[in-house]
Amino acid sequence: MSDKVRDLDEDEFVAQVLAKDDELAKQVRESEIDAEAIVKKAKPSIDKYGIATGIAFAVARLKEAVLEANSESIKGLLVGQRDRFGTNSPVRIPVLSSKGDHIDVINWGTSVKYGDSKIEIPFPSIATLKVINEGEYKGVPNIRLVAMESYEELNVSDVVTKLNKIAKSVGEIDGGDELRVVVVKGKIKFINPATRWKDKEKDGSWQIYMPNQKDNPVSHPVMQISLESENGNQVRAVFDRQRNAAPTIAVEDFVELCIDAVAHNSDPGEQAKFLGELVRGRDVIIVGFMTKYTPQANVNYIDIGAYAMYDGNASTQASIEKSKPEGKAAAKKPANTGKQSSLGKPAPASKAAPAGKAKVSPADKLKDKIRSYVELYGVTMNDIDADGMIVHFKLDGVIEKGTVETVIEELRSE
């Protein structure tokens, strides 16, 4: 036997791959996939490996192809995702339909197979997905995401327009929505911190803006949002602290206010009070999974695990998008990085300059943001670098790396 895959010709390599697993060979025949073409296409990228390793790679490609061949296609609006901190639960993604028959799909991670590569799942977008139904778990269908066939990214204002067409008011939700994806529109009434759990027991409250558990953590809002009651219904939407996911928050200034609240007060209750007073009465659309419907004498409590929250008015988002610098707003990303998108106005890093005085420079604004970051994460200036700050604050193409390095050096010398 040859030492490397490159020492085998294509037909010989294909034969060895198919001979490796009789059950897979049978599945290949039943699925009517072109195994020969798939293996030959993969061979150049695995020629450098030994025979055993190369065959393992090719077998994995064939298994993916068989899975795709046996999956079904669905199309819908992707707006956000969620999972849960400290668990091994999959990422859950709602696929929204204009008919209202929304589907909750699961995915092990935040990326998806797209052609011959993997990409971060793009939010928001209209996408055609390949999925497979793996039965039910606790009464909820387990529909697993296999691959993405195609997608079209959307402006947030267009998404809000679409969401308004399918959203239910708080008063329209009922028990039939339990254990299903819901899109609900209402006004924010108040905000509470989210409960922190330890061994299924309450263990205090989370800060309202926290990092998830990724190797390069992504920070996101963490809280319970109550909407104004309607028709005896009280909606309580929880944005849990996440493991790999990060919810989409496309509400003007919301993320910036969370950052400011945490930077100025370490008590979660005071943070939530500060934020709640500033966003009370705001029209929002929340996309979530209704975990519980609890009817009582005078009120029906509706609990939702939230994937995303958008401004309720499309014109609000349209004005925000118009105010973005030309070029930056128009730039289309191939996929969402999974990081929290603020989509609001710049955070009020400092008070407006009095008449006759110079405006606060971008570098000084960045200093304030980095100070808040250091306080939030309990790190020192020596623990951060320019690349990390560029990623965290989405500064690529906005501020030169040299400027960020200078700002960090100045902060270290303070």
Residue pairs with C-beta under 8 A, 6 or more apart in sequence:
1 51
2 8
2 51
3 50
3 51
4 47
4 48
4 49
4 50
4 51
4 54
5 13
5 43
5 46
5 47
5 48
5 49
5 50
5 51
5 54
6 47
6 48
8 16
8 51
10 39
10 40
10 43
13 39
13 43
13 54
13 58
14 35
14 36
14 39
14 40
16 51
16 55
17 35
17 39
17 55
17 58
17 59
17 62
18 24
18 25
18 28
18 35
19 25
20 55
20 59
21 59
24 59
24 62
24 63
24 66
27 66
28 35
28 62
28 65
28 66
31 65
31 66
31 69
31 70
32 69
33 62
33 65
33 66
33 69
35 62
35 65
38 61
38 62
38 65
39 58
39 61
39 62
41 116
42 57
42 58
42 61
43 54
43 58
46 53
46 54
46 57
46 58
47 54
49 57
64 113
64 147
67 132
67 146
68 130
68 146
68 147
70 132
71 130
71 131
71 132
71 146
71 147
72 130
72 131
72 132
72 133
73 128
73 129
73 130
73 131
73 149
74 95
74 103
74 128
74 129
74 131
75 95
75 126
75 127
75 128
75 129
76 95
76 96
76 97
76 102
76 103
76 126
76 127
76 129
77 95
77 96
77 97
77 124
77 125
77 126
77 154
77 159
77 162
77 163
78 93
78 94
78 95
78 96
78 121
78 122
78 123
78 124
78 125
78 126
78 127
78 151
79 94
79 96
79 123
79 124
79 159
79 163
79 248
79 287
79 307
79 308
79 310
80 93
80 94
80 123
80 124
80 247
80 248
80 287
80 306
80 307
80 308
81 91
81 92
81 93
81 110
81 121
81 123
81 245
81 246
81 247
81 248
81 307
82 91
82 92
82 239
82 240
82 242
82 245
82 247
82 289
82 305
82 306
82 307
83 89
83 90
83 91
83 92
83 242
83 243
83 244
83 245
84 240
84 241
84 242
84 243
85 212
85 213
85 240
85 241
85 242
85 243
86 213
86 243
87 243
89 243
90 106
90 107
90 108
91 106
91 107
91 108
91 109
91 110
91 244
91 245
92 104
92 105
92 106
92 107
92 289
92 307
93 104
93 105
93 106
93 107
93 121
93 145
93 307
94 102
94 103
94 104
94 105
94 181
94 287
94 289
94 307
95 102
95 103
95 104
95 105
95 127
95 129
96 102
96 162
96 163
96 166
96 181
96 183
96 287
97 103
97 166
98 162
98 165
98 166
100 166
102 180
102 181
102 182
102 183
103 131
103 141
103 143
103 181
104 140
104 141
104 143
104 180
104 181
104 289
105 129
105 131
105 143
105 144
105 145
106 142
106 143
106 144
106 145
107 121
107 144
107 145
109 244
110 120
110 121
110 244
110 245
110 338
111 118
111 119
111 120
111 121
112 118
112 119
112 121
112 129
112 145
112 147
112 148
113 146
113 147
113 148
114 147
114 148
119 148
119 334
119 335
120 335
120 336
120 337
120 338
121 148
121 335
121 336
121 338
122 151
122 153
122 333
122 334
122 335
122 336
123 248
123 308
123 336
124 153
124 154
124 156
124 159
124 248
124 250
125 151
125 152
125 153
125 154
126 151
126 152
126 154
127 148
127 149
127 150
127 151
127 152
128 148
128 149
128 150
128 151
129 145
129 146
129 147
129 148
129 149
130 145
130 146
130 147
130 148
130 149
131 143
131 144
131 145
131 146
132 143
132 144
132 146
133 141
133 142
133 143
133 144
134 142
134 143
134 144
135 141
135 142
136 142
139 179
140 179
153 332
153 333
154 162
155 317
155 321
156 250
156 310
156 311
156 317
156 320
156 321
156 343
157 314
157 315
157 317
157 318
157 321
158 314
159 250
159 310
160 250
160 285
160 310
160 311
160 312
160 313
160 314
160 316
160 317
161 314
163 183
163 185
163 285
163 287
163 310
164 185
164 285
164 312
164 314
166 183
167 183
167 184
167 185
167 285
168 177
168 182
168 183
168 184
168 185
169 184
169 185
169 186
169 230
170 184
170 185
170 186
170 227
170 228
170 229
170 230
170 231
170 233
170 234
170 235
170 302
171 230
171 231
171 232
171 233
172 231
173 182
173 184
173 233
173 235
173 290
173 302
174 293
174 300
175 293
175 295
177 290
177 293
177 302
178 290
178 291
178 292
178 293
179 289
179 290
179 291
180 289
180 290
181 287
181 288
181 289
181 290
182 287
182 288
182 289
182 290
182 304
183 285
183 286
183 287
184 227
184 235
184 237
184 285
184 286
184 288
184 304
185 283
185 284
185 285
185 286
185 312
186 227
186 228
186 230
186 235
186 283
186 284
186 286
187 227
187 228
187 281
187 282
187 283
187 284
188 225
188 226
188 227
188 228
188 276
188 279
188 280
188 281
188 282
188 284
189 226
189 227
189 228
189 229
189 280
190 226
190 276
190 280
191 208
191 223
191 224
191 225
191 226
191 272
191 273
191 275
191 276
191 279
192 223
192 224
192 226
192 269
192 272
193 205
193 206
193 207
193 208
193 222
193 223
193 224
193 268
193 269
193 271
193 272
194 205
194 206
194 208
194 222
194 223
194 224
194 238
194 239
194 240
194 241
195 202
195 204
195 205
195 206
196 202
196 203
196 204
196 205
196 206
196 241
197 203
204 268
205 268
205 269
206 222
206 223
206 241
206 268
207 222
207 262
207 266
207 268
207 271
207 376
208 221
208 222
208 223
208 258
208 261
208 262
208 268
208 271
208 272
208 275
209 219
209 220
209 221
209 222
209 255
209 258
209 259
209 261
209 262
209 271
209 376
210 219
210 220
210 222
210 241
211 217
211 218
211 219
211 377
212 218
212 219
212 220
212 241
212 242
212 243
212 244
212 245
212 246
213 242
213 243
213 244
214 244
214 338
216 388
216 391
218 242
218 246
218 338
218 339
218 340
219 246
219 340
219 376
219 392
220 239
220 242
220 246
220 247
220 249
220 340
221 239
221 247
221 249
221 254
221 255
221 258
221 340
222 239
222 240
222 241
223 238
223 239
223 272
223 275
224 236
224 237
224 238
224 239
225 236
225 237
225 238
225 239
225 284
225 286
225 306
225 309
226 234
226 235
226 236
226 237
227 234
227 235
227 237
227 284
227 286
229 299
232 298
232 299
232 300
233 299
233 300
233 302
234 299
234 300
234 301
234 302
235 286
235 302
235 304
236 301
236 302
236 303
236 304
237 286
237 288
237 304
237 305
237 306
237 309
238 303
238 304
238 305
238 306
239 247
239 306
239 309
240 305
244 338
245 338
246 338
246 339
246 340
247 306
247 307
247 308
247 309
247 340
248 307
248 308
248 309
248 310
248 340
248 341
249 255
249 308
249 309
249 340
249 341
249 342
249 343
250 308
250 309
250 310
250 311
250 317
250 341
250 343
251 279
251 282
251 284
251 309
251 310
251 311
251 343
251 344
252 311
252 316
252 317
252 320
252 343
252 344
252 345
253 344
253 345
253 347
254 279
254 309
254 342
254 344
255 340
255 342
255 344
256 342
256 344
256 345
256 346
256 347
256 348
257 274
257 275
257 278
257 279
257 347
258 271
258 275
259 347
259 369
259 372
259 376
260 274
260 347
260 348
260 372
261 270
261 271
261 272
261 274
261 275
262 271
262 372
262 376
263 371
263 372
263 375
263 376
264 274
265 271
265 274
282 311
282 312
283 311
283 312
283 313
284 309
284 310
284 311
284 312
285 309
285 310
285 311
285 312
286 304
286 306
286 308
286 309
287 306
287 307
287 308
287 309
287 310
288 304
288 305
288 306
288 307
289 304
289 305
289 307
290 302
290 303
290 304
291 303
291 304
291 305
292 301
292 302
292 303
293 300
293 301
293 302
293 303
294 300
294 301
294 302
294 303
295 301
310 317
311 317
317 343
320 343
320 344
320 345
321 329
322 329
323 345
328 397
328 398
331 397
339 391
339 392
339 394
342 394
346 365
347 369
349 360
349 364
349 365
349 368
349 369
350 360
350 364
350 365
350 368
353 359
353 360
362 399
362 403
363 399
363 403
363 406
363 407
366 389
366 393
366 395
366 399
366 403
366 404
366 407
367 407
367 410
367 411
369 393
370 381
370 384
370 389
370 407
370 408
370 411
371 411
373 384
373 389
373 392
374 380
374 381
374 384
381 408
381 411
381 412
382 412
384 408
385 408
386 401
386 404
386 405
386 408
387 401
389 395
389 404
389 408
390 396
390 399
390 401
390 404
395 404
